[in-house]
C-alpha cells in the first residue's frame, strides 16, 4: 500500500480561481509502510521505510539491521549487490534513516517468530541518513533499565521504549473510551479556566502573579469544582471534562504536582445515580482493556467498616488478612504495653500473616518494627509466631498467661506457621501502621494475582475531621459536600459524627476517584462555611460568586473526579504513576529534562513587581 497526501497549490491561486477549478498536487510521503506493517503478502513489493536503527549485525559481506518505529521492527539487509555494505556498516544505534528496497522472504532457519514482521526482510537498494545520533546514555531496547533519574533526564530516549509507547497508547485509548462513553450518555464536554481564584482549602495552590493587576495572583486549579457547580446552576445538567489540575503538595509514587482527571457533574441526581454512571464506565473499561466481566453494581462498604476491617479508606480487597481488634484481651494482659494502651483510650489490633513464619527472620521483623515506628509513628510492633506444637513464641510471650495466649490465637484464627502482628496505640496510628503492613505483606507473601483487578466503593465518609494544629474542623472532602439528610442536625451538636454524601472508587487498594453530592442551598452552604471557621466576609471574598449563584435556582447536583493517570497506572499493571505520563515531574516536583523550575530574568520579576527573598 502506498500512502499519498493531497495539498493545495500556491495560496495566491485561492484568491483568483474557484475552488472547484483547482487542481490538486499529489505528493508521495516519505514512507510507504511502517516498520511493523510488512508481512509475507508484501513479498516482491518495493517499499520505503523510515525509522531508528535499533541494532545492527555486520556479517562481513552483508549488514543486518533492525529498523524501529513505534509500530514495530523490520529487519533490513545491506547485501553485496546493493553496493551499500560500507554505508550500512557505518550506521549506529538511534541513527534516523530512510531505506528503499524489495521485500523478500527471510532465508530458511532465520525466521523470527517473536516479531510480527519476522517472516520477511527488506533488501535495501537506497539509503538516506536523516540524522546521525550521538552515543546514547542508554538504548530503548536494552534489557536492563537504567535508573529513573537518567530515564527522566533523557526522556525522549525513554519514550522510544516499547513499554513506554504501549503505556501512552493505552492512556490515549482510555481517554478516548471515557469521552465516547460520556458522549453516548449525553454529557457536554466543557473547558473551564486554568487561571482562577485561590481558594485555600485542602492542598496548597500554585500561584501565578498578574502583570496587569499588581500584587494580585491567579491560582492554577486544584480541580474545576466550583466551575462545574456553576455549570449545573446554568442548566447544563451533564458536564464532563478531561481536566488538567495542579496541587503543590508532597509527592509519592502515585502523585504528581500536575495531573489529569476525568471531571464529571450531574444535576437532579442522588449518590446512586453518580455511582451507577461510573459503574458502567468501569464495566466497559474492564471488558475492553482487560477482558474482565464486571458484575454490577460494584460492591460497597461504609467508611467505618473499611477502617475497622482494613485500617484504610482505600482497602485492597484482592486478599484477606483483615484487622482484628483484641483490645478486650489486651486489657487482661500483664504486659503493660498492651494493657496501658487500652487504659489510655487506645486500642490493640492485629493481623495474622498465614504461613509467614518461614518467610521472616527475627532480623526481618526487627526491620518491620523500625519501619512502622519511623514511617507511621507507632510505638512498636509486637508479634507472636505459632510453633509446631501450637504454642506462641515471642520475645514478650513470657508476659502473657498461657490461657490468654490461647485466646489471642483463637481470636486471630492463628495456626501453625502463622505470625500474628499487633499494634498497641491510638486507633488512628493502628489504622495507618497495620494497613501499610497488611499491604506490604500482601506483596511480599504474594497473596494475590497481580493481574487481578478489584473494584469497590467506600461510602458514608465523615463530613469533617478535626485539625489539631489549626484547632478547627476541616472538610474531609471539600466544603461544598452535602451532609446526609439524617445527619443535618449533627452539624450543630456533634460535627464529628455527621456523615457526608460522599463516595470513593477504590481499585486494587488505590483511590481511583472520589465524589460527593453538593450543597445546593445557599443558607446551608453558609452554615457549613461557618462551622469550618470561614466567616461571612471571608466566604464572600473567596466564594461569593458561588453563594450568589446558589440563590438563582440551583438544582440538586453531584459528581465525581477520576484520576486518569492513576486509572491508566492500574489498568496497565504499573506501580509508578510517572510511567504513564509523557513528561512527569520527580518526587521533588522538578523536570529533569528541561530543568524546570528555573530562574527568570530580573526584567520579568520587575514587570510583576516581585523580588526574590532568599531564606536565611
Secondary structure, DSSP 8 states (H G I E B T S, - for coil): ---EEEE---HHHHHHS-GGG---EEEE-S-SS-TTT--GGGTT-EEEEEEEEEEEEE-SS-EEEEEEETTEEEEEEE-GGGT-HHHHHT--TT-EEEEEEEEEE--TT---TTSTTTTEEEEEEEEEEEE-----SS-TT-SS---HHHHHHTHHHHTTSHHHHHHHHHHHHHHHHHHHHHHHTT-EE----SEE----SSSB--EEE-SSSTT-EEEE-S-SHHHHHHHHHTT--EEEEEEEEE-B----TT--SEEEEEEEEEES--HHHHHHHHHHHHHHHIIIII-----SS-EEEEHHHHHHHHSSSS--TTS----EE-HHHHTT-S-HHHHHHHHTT-EEEEEEETTGGGT--HHHHHHHHHHHHHHH--S--EEEEE-TTS-EE-TTGGGS-HHHHHHHHHHHT--TT-EEEEEEE-HHHHHHHHHHHHHHHHHHTT-S-TT---EEEEE--BSEEEETTTTEEEESS-TTB-B-GGGTTHHHH-GGG-BBSEEEEEETTEEEEEEEEB---HHHHHHHHHHTT--HHHHHHHHHHHHHHTTTT---EEEEEEEHHHHHHHHTT-S-GGGGSTT---TTS--TTT--S----HHHHHHTT-------
